[in-house]
Amino acid sequence: MIKVENVYFKYKNSDSVLKNINFTVNDGEIISIVGKNGSGKSTLGRLIAGITKLKKGSITIDDMSTSKDIKTIREKVGIVFQNPENQIIFNNIYDELSFSLKNLDTAEIENRITTSLKQVDMYEFKDKDLYTLSLGQKQRIMIAEILAKNPKYIILDEPTTMIDSYGKEKIHDIILDLKQKGYTIICITNLSDEILLADRTLILDNGEVVAEIKKEELIDKYTILEKYGIKIPTLLSIIIKLKAEGISMNIKDFSVTSLTTAIKEKLETERKSI
């Protein structure tokens, strides 16, 4: 479990970026953190990952403090950033993934690389050079690199912002598959449809958590998203319109892809009943 308690943060010579942040992330959950640019989303992710030093408040990962147990925290928490090209060290994929595993024996390194590449559907590219890949494929390699380190928690900081629609869909599928495998995921995003991947959504505004919405509450609480300038996910907008016409759907158990199929089937059923 991740616990964020009474966290305040500001950069030198700046106003407060985060103010009195309090929330928990339960094991096995997907949490989305949304908010306008400058709301403090990425700073919060870096604090949880132990990359940025916490100055006031506490963040604990499985009862270990990010202020004291940095080495262990960084083993438990992996973070993937928005632009994969800023994270690449080596041209060759195998070299990239094996670099952080150099303290393991050869057999274990091979096993971890094979497993992580298969998890992101990139195993066939194992011996390729990264410059030959699309941006979406590079991002999947960056996710594989984190998975190879065998973390328990994964923070994705706007992982699909720079990627085309096909690449986005692939990463969405990976996120849901990782949840099924027991990973806990924090998805920091400015893309509204990614809210539908999450069990809960936290809204940051001016450095504060101003709302928390469970997935099953989105239909009834969508106006809260609008209040804070968060675009309503397209599929959610369709479901809201269907509800206004007397056609109800429960979005809790759907992924983004399956929800699209379910809406089509629902509309077809309604059409036939007319």
C-alpha positions in Angstrom: 0.0 0.0 0.0 1.1 3.6 -0.7 0.2 6.2 1.8 0.6 9.9 1.1 0.0 12.0 4.2 0.1 15.8 4.7 2.5 16.3 1.8 3.5 19.9 0.9 6.1 20.7 -1.7 7.6 23.7 -3.4 10.6 24.2 -5.6 13.2 26.8 -4.7 12.0 30.4 -5.4 8.5 29.2 -6.3 5.1 29.1 -4.8 3.8 25.9 -3.3 3.3 23.1 -6.0 1.6 20.7 -3.6 -0.5 21.5 -0.6 -1.7 19.1 2.1 -2.0 16.0 -0.2 -3.6 13.0 1.4 -4.6 9.7 -0.2 -3.8 6.0 -0.3 -3.3 3.5 -3.1 -4.4 0.0 -2.3 -2.5 -3.0 -3.6 -3.8 -4.1 -7.0 -5.5 -0.8 -7.9 -5.1 1.5 -10.9 -5.3 5.1 -9.8 -5.5 7.9 -12.3 -4.3 11.4 -11.3 -5.6 14.2 -13.5 -5.5 18.0 -13.5 -4.6 20.9 -15.6 -0.9 21.6 -16.6 0.9 22.9 -13.5 -1.4 21.3 -11.0 1.5 19.2 -9.5 0.7 15.8 -11.1 4.2 15.0 -12.2 5.9 16.4 -9.1 3.7 14.1 -7.0 4.7 11.1 -9.1 8.4 11.9 -8.7 7.9 12.2 -5.0 6.2 8.8 -4.7 9.0 7.2 -6.8 11.7 8.8 -4.5 13.2 10.7 -7.4 12.4 14.1 -5.9 13.2 14.6 -2.2 10.2 15.1 0.1 10.5 18.1 2.4 7.2 18.1 4.4 4.8 15.3 5.1 5.3 11.6 4.6 5.0 9.1 1.8 5.3 5.4 2.8 5.5 2.4 0.5 4.6 -0.8 2.4 5.4 1.1 5.6 8.8 2.2 4.3 9.5 5.9 4.1 10.6 7.6 0.8 12.6 9.9 3.0 14.6 7.1 4.7 14.5 3.9 2.6 15.3 5.3 -0.8 17.2 2.3 -2.2 14.4 -0.1 -1.3 11.7 2.3 -2.5 13.4 2.6 -5.9 13.4 -1.2 -6.1 9.7 -1.4 -5.4 8.6 1.6 -7.5 9.2 2.0 -11.2 8.4 5.2 -13.1 8.0 5.7 -16.9 8.0 9.3 -18.2 6.2 11.0 -21.1 8.9 11.0 -23.7 10.6 7.6 -24.1 13.5 9.2 -26.1 14.6 11.1 -23.0 15.0 7.8 -21.1 17.0 5.8 -23.6 20.6 5.2 -22.8 21.6 2.5 -25.4 20.7 2.0 -29.0 20.3 -1.8 -28.7 17.2 -3.1 -26.9 19.0 -5.9 -25.1 21.7 -3.5 -23.9 19.1 -1.1 -22.7 17.1 -3.6 -20.6 20.2 -5.5 -19.3 22.0 -2.4 -18.1 20.2 -2.1 -14.8 20.3 -5.9 -14.2 24.1 -6.2 -14.3 24.3 -7.4 -10.7 22.2 -10.6 -11.6 23.6 -13.7 -13.2 23.3 -14.2 -17.0 20.4 -16.7 -16.8 18.3 -14.4 -14.6 19.0 -11.4 -16.8 17.9 -13.4 -19.9 14.7 -14.6 -18.0 13.8 -11.1 -16.9 14.3 -9.6 -20.3 12.4 -12.3 -22.1 9.5 -12.0 -19.6 9.3 -8.3 -19.7 9.4 -8.0 -23.5 6.6 -10.6 -23.8 4.5 -8.6 -21.3 4.6 -5.6 -23.6 4.3 -7.7 -26.8 7.8 -6.7 -28.0 9.8 -9.9 -27.7 10.3 -10.2 -31.4 12.3 -7.0 -31.3 14.7 -8.2 -28.7 17.8 -7.8 -30.8 16.7 -4.7 -32.7 18.0 -1.1 -32.2 15.7 1.4 -30.6 16.1 4.0 -33.4 14.3 1.6 -35.7 11.1 1.7 -33.6 8.1 3.9 -33.5 7.5 6.2 -30.5 4.8 3.9 -29.2 7.1 0.9 -29.5 9.9 2.8 -27.7 7.5 3.5 -24.8 6.6 -0.1 -24.6 10.4 -0.9 -24.3 10.6 1.7 -21.5 7.8 -0.1 -19.7 9.6 -3.4 -20.3 12.7 -2.0 -18.8 10.8 -1.1 -15.6 9.2 -4.5 -15.5 12.5 -6.2 -15.8 13.5 -4.7 -12.5 10.6 -6.6 -10.9 8.8 -3.7 -9.1 5.6 -3.9 -7.2 4.3 -0.4 -8.1 4.5 1.3 -11.4 4.0 5.0 -12.0 3.2 6.0 -15.6 3.6 9.8 -16.1 1.6 10.7 -19.2 2.8 7.6 -21.0 0.7 8.0 -24.1 0.6 11.8 -24.6 3.1 11.7 -27.6 1.8 8.4 -29.1 -0.6 7.7 -31.9 -4.0 6.0 -31.3 -2.8 2.5 -32.1 0.1 3.0 -29.6 -2.2 4.3 -27.0 -4.5 1.3 -27.3 -1.5 -1.1 -27.0 -0.4 0.6 -23.8 -3.9 0.7 -22.4 -4.1 -3.1 -22.9 -0.7 -3.5 -21.2 -1.9 -1.5 -18.2 -5.0 -3.7 -17.7 -2.9 -6.8 -18.2 -0.4 -5.7 -15.6 -3.3 -5.1 -13.1 -4.5 -8.7 -13.7 -0.9 -9.8 -12.9 -1.1 -8.0 -9.5 0.7 -4.8 -10.2 -0.4 -1.5 -8.6 -0.4 1.3 -11.0 -0.6 5.1 -10.8 -1.4 6.7 -14.1 -0.7 10.4 -14.3 -2.5 11.6 -17.4 -3.9 14.6 -19.3 -5.9 12.3 -21.6 -9.5 12.0 -20.4 -10.2 8.5 -21.8 -7.4 7.0 -19.6 -9.6 7.9 -16.6 -11.7 4.8 -17.7 -8.7 2.6 -17.0 -8.7 3.4 -13.3 -10.5 2.1 -10.3 -10.4 5.6 -8.8 -9.5 9.1 -10.2 -7.9 11.9 -8.1 -8.3 15.4 -9.4 -5.5 17.9 -8.6 -6.2 21.6 -8.8 -3.8 24.3 -7.8 -1.7 21.7 -6.0 -4.5 20.2 -4.0 -6.6 17.0 -4.2 -10.0 18.5 -4.8 -12.0 15.3 -5.6 -11.8 11.6 -5.7 -14.2 9.6 -7.9 -14.6 5.9 -8.1 -15.0 4.4 -11.6 -18.6 3.4 -11.0 -19.4 7.0 -9.8 -18.2 8.7 -13.0 -21.7 8.6 -14.7 -23.3 10.5 -11.8 -20.3 12.7 -10.9 -19.1 13.8 -14.3 -19.9 17.4 -13.6 -17.0 17.4 -11.1 -14.6 16.7 -14.0 -16.1 19.6 -15.9 -15.8 21.9 -12.8 -12.1 21.5 -12.8 -11.6 21.7 -16.6 -11.1 18.0 -17.2 -12.5 16.8 -20.5 -15.2 14.2 -20.2 -14.0 10.9 -21.7 -15.8 10.4 -25.1 -17.2 7.0 -24.1 -18.5 8.4 -20.8 -20.2 11.2 -22.7 -22.0 8.6 -24.8 -23.1 6.6 -21.7 -24.4 9.8 -20.1 -26.5 10.6 -23.2 -27.8 7.0 -23.3 -28.8 7.4 -19.7 -30.8 10.5 -20.5 -32.6 8.4 -23.1 -33.4 5.8 -20.5 -30.7 3.3 -21.5 -28.5 2.5 -18.5 -25.0 1.0 -18.5 -22.7 0.1 -15.6 -19.1 1.0 -16.6 -17.4 -0.5 -13.6 -16.4 -3.8 -15.1 -15.4 -2.5 -18.6 -12.1 -1.6 -20.1 -11.9 1.2 -22.7 -11.9 -1.4 -25.5 -14.7 -3.6 -24.1 -16.8 -0.6 -23.3 -16.8 0.5 -26.9 -18.0 -3.0 -27.9 -20.7 -3.0 -25.1 -22.1 0.4 -26.2 -22.4 -0.8 -29.8 -24.2 -4.0 -28.7 -26.5 -2.0 -26.4 -27.4 0.4 -29.2 -28.0 -2.5 -31.6 -30.3 -4.2 -29.0 -32.2 -1.0 -28.5 -32.6 -0.4 -32.3 -34.0 -3.9 -32.8 -36.5 -3.4 -30.0 -38.0 -0.4 -31.7 
